[in-house]
Amino acid sequence: MKIRRSVAVVLAVLVIVGIAIALQVSSAQEMTTTGLERSAPTAVAAVATESVTEYEPDPFEPQRLRSSTVRVRRVAVIYSDGTVEVKPTN
């Protein structure tokens, strides 16, 4: 009799835990889908589309470069929904 009672208690606890987990997962899914529908798509990548490279020669050896600087003027932003937007940099 004691074994059946302990099995019943364990089974009841497992059922309650399963129901609690199922409710939490379903409420979390509702929050993520409604949050995604309301918010703008997130940016997943950015690529330089227009840039200018400035070279500074070495004053002691003119055939060598001392440094180079790349300045980005426009960037293509790729969003999670597949859209692409070109934006100027400031």
N, CA, C and O atoms as a DFTB+ gen file, in Angstrom:
360 C
 N C O
     1  1       0.804      -1.188       0.000
     2  2       0.000       0.000       0.000
     3  2       0.861       1.272       0.000
     4  3       0.543       2.267      -0.651
     5  1       1.982       1.194       0.771
     6  2       2.852       2.350       0.861
     7  2       3.530       2.643      -0.472
     8  3       3.721       3.808      -0.822
     9  1       3.894       1.609      -1.218
    10  2       4.561       1.792      -2.506
    11  2       3.611       2.445      -3.500
    12  3       4.011       3.334      -4.252
    13  1       2.366       2.010      -3.507
    14  2       1.389       2.610      -4.429
    15  2       1.161       4.079      -4.092
    16  3       1.011       4.915      -4.984
    17  1       1.136       4.383      -2.806
    18  2       0.907       5.767      -2.396
    19  2       2.090       6.639      -2.834
    20  3       1.878       7.743      -3.337
    21  1       3.322       6.170      -2.655
    22  2       4.491       6.964      -3.046
    23  2       4.567       7.123      -4.567
    24  3       4.972       8.175      -5.061
    25  1       4.180       6.081      -5.307
    26  2       4.146       6.184      -6.765
    27  2       3.102       7.207      -7.191
    28  3       3.337       7.983      -8.118
    29  1       1.964       7.215      -6.530
    30  2       0.912       8.178      -6.852
    31  2       1.367       9.602      -6.543
    32  3       1.071      10.525      -7.301
    33  1       2.081       9.782      -5.442
    34  2       2.571      11.113      -5.074
    35  2       3.612      11.586      -6.090
    36  3       3.574      12.736      -6.526
    37  1       4.534      10.709      -6.466
    38  2       5.553      11.068      -7.455
    39  2       4.904      11.400      -8.788
    40  3       5.293      12.369      -9.440
    41  1       3.933      10.621      -9.197
    42  2       3.227      10.870     -10.446
    43  2       2.491      12.208     -10.405
    44  3       2.500      12.951     -11.387
    45  1       1.859      12.516      -9.280
    46  2       1.147      13.790      -9.142
    47  2       2.122      14.965      -9.214
    48  3       1.834      15.979      -9.851
    49  1       3.271      14.826      -8.560
    50  2       4.270      15.898      -8.594
    51  2       4.780      16.103     -10.019
    52  3       4.918      17.242     -10.464
    53  1       5.060      15.022     -10.737
    54  2       5.522      15.139     -12.121
    55  2       4.486      15.800     -13.015
    56  3       4.837      16.605     -13.878
    57  1       3.220      15.473     -12.823
    58  2       2.152      16.090     -13.616
    59  2       2.075      17.580     -13.326
    60  3       1.938      18.383     -14.249
    61  1       2.163      17.962     -12.054
    62  2       2.086      19.381     -11.685
    63  2       3.278      20.147     -12.261
    64  3       3.116      21.243     -12.796
    65  1       4.475      19.568     -12.150
    66  2       5.665      20.222     -12.703
    67  2       5.549      20.342     -14.218
    68  3       5.907      21.379     -14.777
    69  1       5.063      19.320     -14.886
    70  2       4.886      19.364     -16.336
    71  2       3.913      20.441     -16.763
    72  3       4.155      21.151     -17.740
    73  1       2.816      20.568     -16.040
    74  2       1.828      21.614     -16.355
    75  2       2.435      22.996     -16.144
    76  3       2.232      23.896     -16.959
    77  1       3.179      23.170     -15.050
    78  2       3.797      24.471     -14.777
    79  2       4.794      24.843     -15.870
    80  3       4.824      25.991     -16.314
    81  1       5.604      23.888     -16.306
    82  2       6.577      24.161     -17.370
    83  2       5.870      24.482     -18.681
    84  3       6.279      25.393     -19.400
    85  1       4.817      23.743     -18.995
    86  2       4.075      23.995     -20.235
    87  2       3.459      25.386     -20.231
    88  3       3.458      26.063     -21.259
    89  1       2.941      25.816     -19.100
    90  2       2.352      27.158     -19.017
    91  2       3.418      28.241     -19.168
    92  3       3.181      29.252     -19.828
    93  1       4.580      28.040     -18.568
    94  2       5.646      29.031     -18.689
    95  2       6.153      29.131     -20.118
    96  3       6.400      30.233     -20.606
    97  1       6.313      28.009     -20.793
    98  2       6.804      28.011     -22.171
    99  2       5.793      28.675     -23.094
   100  3       6.173      29.450     -23.971
   101  1       4.521      28.383     -22.908
   102  2       3.513      28.983     -23.784
   103  2       3.416      30.484     -23.563
   104  3       3.232      31.231     -24.523
   105  1       3.535      30.947     -22.316
   106  2       3.481      32.392     -22.075
   107  2       4.732      33.071     -22.615
   108  3       4.653      34.204     -23.090
   109  1       5.878      32.411     -22.554
   110  2       7.107      32.988     -23.111
   111  2       7.012      33.094     -24.624
   112  3       7.483      34.078     -25.195
   113  1       6.419      32.112     -25.289
   114  2       6.259      32.168     -26.739
   115  2       5.317      33.288     -27.136
   116  3       5.552      33.966     -28.136
   117  1       4.251      33.494     -26.368
   118  2       3.325      34.588     -26.675
   119  2       4.029      35.926     -26.574
   120  3       3.818      36.803     -27.411
   121  1       4.866      36.094     -25.555
   122  2       5.567      37.360     -25.380
   123  2       6.540      37.608     -26.521
   124  3       6.628      38.735     -27.008
   125  1       7.274      36.590     -26.964
   126  2       8.251      36.810     -28.024
   127  2       7.587      37.080     -29.358
   128  3       8.083      37.907     -30.124
   129  1       6.483      36.415     -29.666
   130  2       5.848      36.669     -30.957
   131  2       5.193      38.039     -30.973
   132  3       5.266      38.734     -31.986
   133  1       4.555      38.450     -29.885
   134  2       3.950      39.777     -29.884
   135  2       5.024      40.852     -29.856
   136  3       4.840      41.914     -30.451
   137  1       6.136      40.605     -29.183
   138  2       7.218      41.578     -29.162
   139  2       7.845      41.754     -30.529
   140  3       8.206      42.870     -30.904
   141  1       7.982      40.673     -31.282
   142  2       8.568      40.771     -32.618
   143  2       7.639      41.475     -33.593
   144  3       8.099      42.198     -34.476
   145  1       6.349      41.274     -33.441
   146  2       5.401      41.905     -34.355
   147  2       5.368      43.411     -34.162
   148  3       5.178      44.156     -35.123
   149  1       5.550      43.860     -32.941
   150  2       5.443      45.285     -32.653
   151  2       6.726      46.048     -32.964
   152  3       6.668      47.177     -33.451
   153  1       7.867      45.456     -32.694
   154  2       9.122      46.184     -32.837
   155  2       9.623      46.153     -34.280
   156  3       9.232      45.309     -35.086
   157  1      10.489      47.094     -34.564
   158  2      11.109      47.153     -35.890
   159  2      12.103      46.004     -36.013
   160  3      12.593      45.509     -34.998
   161  1      12.408      45.572     -37.224
   162  2      13.376      44.482     -37.381
   163  2      14.753      44.922     -36.879
   164  3      15.133      46.085     -37.017
   165  1      15.479      43.994     -36.306
   166  2      16.795      44.316     -35.763
   167  2      17.858      44.240     -36.853
   168  3      17.763      43.436     -37.780
   169  1      18.860      45.081     -36.724
   170  2      19.975      45.075     -37.670
   171  2      20.875      43.888     -37.362
   172  3      21.250      43.672     -36.209
   173  1      21.222      43.119     -38.388
   174  2      22.066      41.944     -38.190
   175  2      23.455      42.116     -38.805
   176  3      24.371      41.367     -38.466
   177  1      23.625      43.083     -39.699
   178  2      24.937      43.311     -40.311
   179  2      25.006      44.728     -40.858
   180  3      23.984      45.347     -41.156
   181  1      26.230      45.229     -40.982
   182  2      26.473      46.536     -41.599
   183  2      27.739      46.425     -42.439
   184  3      28.750      45.880     -41.997
   185  1      27.663      46.953     -43.662
   186  2      28.782      46.861     -44.600
   187  2      29.050      48.246     -45.168
   188  3      28.117      48.965     -45.528
   189  1      30.313      48.619     -45.248
   190  2      30.672      49.908     -45.845
   191  2      30.401      49.857     -47.343
   192  3      30.882      48.960     -48.035
   193  1      29.627      50.826     -47.844
   194  2      29.332      50.869     -49.277
   195  2      30.145      51.939     -49.990
   196  3      30.395      51.828     -51.190
   197  1      30.557      52.965     -49.270
   198  2      31.376      54.028     -49.867
   199  2      32.425      54.443     -48.848
   200  3      32.099      54.795     -47.714
   201  1      33.676      54.400     -49.257
   202  2      34.753      54.780     -48.345
   203  2      35.855      55.496     -49.117
   204  3      35.971      55.359     -50.335
   205  1      36.653      56.253     -48.394
   206  2      37.784      56.983     -48.960
   207  2      39.021      56.590     -48.155
   208  3      39.007      56.615     -46.925
   209  1      40.078      56.231     -48.859
   210  2      41.332      55.873     -48.195
   211  2      42.330      57.001     -48.390
   212  3      42.606      57.414     -49.516
   213  1      42.869      57.495     -47.284
   214  2      43.867      58.563     -47.321
   215  2      45.213      57.966     -46.933
   216  3      45.328      57.272     -45.923
   217  1      46.229      58.243     -47.745
   218  2      47.570      57.710     -47.511
   219  2      48.500      58.827     -47.065
   220  3      48.447      59.937     -47.594
   221  1      49.352      58.528     -46.090
   222  2      50.362      59.489     -45.642
   223  2      51.739      58.883     -45.923
   224  3      52.094      57.857     -45.344
   225  1      52.516      59.514     -46.812
   226  2      53.838      58.955     -47.122
   227  2      54.816      59.162     -45.965
   228  3      54.663      60.072     -45.151
   229  1      55.800      58.312     -45.918
   230  2      56.866      58.437     -44.923
   231  2      57.758      59.611     -45.336
   232  3      58.232      59.637     -46.471
   233  1      58.001      60.583     -44.447
   234  2      58.802      61.750     -44.846
   235  2      60.264      61.411     -45.132
   236  3      60.930      62.150     -45.857
   237  1      60.777      60.310     -44.579
   238  2      62.185      59.954     -44.776
   239  2      62.389      59.009     -45.957
   240  3      63.458      58.997     -46.568
   241  1      61.366      58.219     -46.277
   242  2      61.427      57.309     -47.427
   243  2      60.144      57.485     -48.231
   244  3      59.134      56.854     -47.917
   245  1      60.161      58.332     -49.263
   246  2      58.939      58.650     -50.005
   247  2      58.264      57.452     -50.673
   248  3      57.060      57.496     -50.925
   249  1      59.005      56.389     -50.962
   250  2      58.383      55.230     -51.605
   251  2      57.601      54.364     -50.608
   252  3      56.864      53.465     -51.015
   253  1      57.757      54.628     -49.320
   254  2      57.024      53.873     -48.296
   255  2      55.863      54.701     -47.756
   256  3      55.877      55.931     -47.806
   257  1      54.873      54.007     -47.248
   258  2      53.742      54.677     -46.604
   259  2      53.948      54.691     -45.097
   260  3      54.367      53.704     -44.493
   261  1      53.641      55.834     -44.515
   262  2      53.721      55.934     -43.060
   263  2      52.452      55.386     -42.432
   264  3      52.499      54.636     -41.457
   265  1      51.312      55.773     -43.008
   266  2      50.031      55.283     -42.487
   267  2      48.948      55.472     -43.538
   268  3      49.120      56.205     -44.512
   269  1      47.845      54.803     -43.320
   270  2      46.669      54.990     -44.176
   271  2      45.441      55.035     -43.278
   272  3      45.377      54.371     -42.244
   273  1      44.480      55.827     -43.697
   274  2      43.241      55.984     -42.944
   275  2      42.068      55.757     -43.881
   276  3      42.012      56.330     -44.969
   277  1      41.141      54.927     -43.459
   278  2      39.936      54.666     -44.250
   279  2      38.772      55.364     -43.560
   280  3      38.501      55.131     -42.382
   281  1      38.095      56.217     -44.305
   282  2      36.918      56.915     -43.784
   283  2      35.691      56.405     -44.535
   284  3      35.622      56.475     -45.762
   285  1      34.739      55.898     -43.783
   286  2      33.513      55.354     -44.374
   287  2      32.499      56.480     -44.485
   288  3      32.241      57.193     -43.514
   289  1      31.923      56.639     -45.677
   290  2      30.933      57.695     -45.899
   291  2      29.506      57.179     -45.865
   292  3      28.609      57.867     -45.377
   293  1      29.283      55.959     -46.383
   294  2      27.933      55.379     -46.373
   295  2      28.013      53.918     -45.966
   296  3      28.974      53.216     -46.281
   297  1      26.969      53.472     -45.252
   298  2      26.912      52.108     -44.731
   299  2      25.604      51.470     -45.167
   300  3      24.553      52.110     -45.121
   301  1      25.661      50.204     -45.594
   302  2      24.454      49.429     -45.892
   303  2      24.122      48.609     -44.652
   304  3      24.927      47.793     -44.203
   305  1      22.935      48.831     -44.103
   306  2      22.481      48.108     -42.911
   307  2      21.519      47.017     -43.360
   308  3      20.547      47.294     -44.064
   309  1      21.785      45.777     -42.956
   310  2      20.947      44.637     -43.319
   311  2      20.148      44.240     -42.086
   312  3      20.713      44.017     -41.015
   313  1      18.823      44.152     -42.244
   314  2      17.931      43.840     -41.130
   315  2      17.528      42.369     -41.140
   316  3      17.706      41.668     -42.136
   317  1      16.985      41.918     -40.014
   318  2      16.636      40.502     -39.845
   319  2      15.538      40.051     -40.796
   320  3      15.437      38.858     -41.086
   321  1      14.716      40.965     -41.287
   322  2      13.654      40.568     -42.216
   323  2      14.124      40.576     -43.676
   324  3      13.328      40.323     -44.580
   325  1      15.413      40.866     -43.916
   326  2      15.967      40.814     -45.262
   327  2      16.048      42.158     -45.965
   328  3      16.588      42.230     -47.069
   329  1      15.538      43.209     -45.375
   330  2      15.599      44.522     -46.007
   331  2      16.990      45.126     -45.830
   332  3      17.698      44.828     -44.868
   333  1      17.359      45.981     -46.779
   334  2      18.660      46.656     -46.757
   335  2      18.415      48.148     -46.868
   336  3      17.610      48.594     -47.686
   337  1      19.110      48.918     -46.043
   338  2      18.970      50.369     -46.062
   339  2      20.367      50.986     -46.093
   340  3      21.230      50.613     -45.299
   341  1      20.589      51.931     -47.011
   342  2      21.879      52.616     -47.101
   343  2      21.761      53.923     -46.337
   344  3      20.876      54.738     -46.598
   345  1      22.684      54.111     -45.374
   346  2      22.647      55.305     -44.527
   347  2      23.993      56.019     -44.591
   348  3      25.040      55.374     -44.631
   349  1      23.965      57.359     -44.600
   350  2      25.234      58.096     -44.539
   351  2      25.771      58.087     -43.105
   352  3      25.006      58.026     -42.143
   353  1      27.096      58.148     -42.981
   354  2      27.695      58.255     -41.650
   355  2      27.866      59.724     -41.321
   356  3      27.963      60.561     -42.218
   357  1      27.903      60.027     -40.073
   358  2      28.042      61.434     -39.651
   359  2      29.429      61.722     -39.182
   360  3      29.727      62.850     -38.791
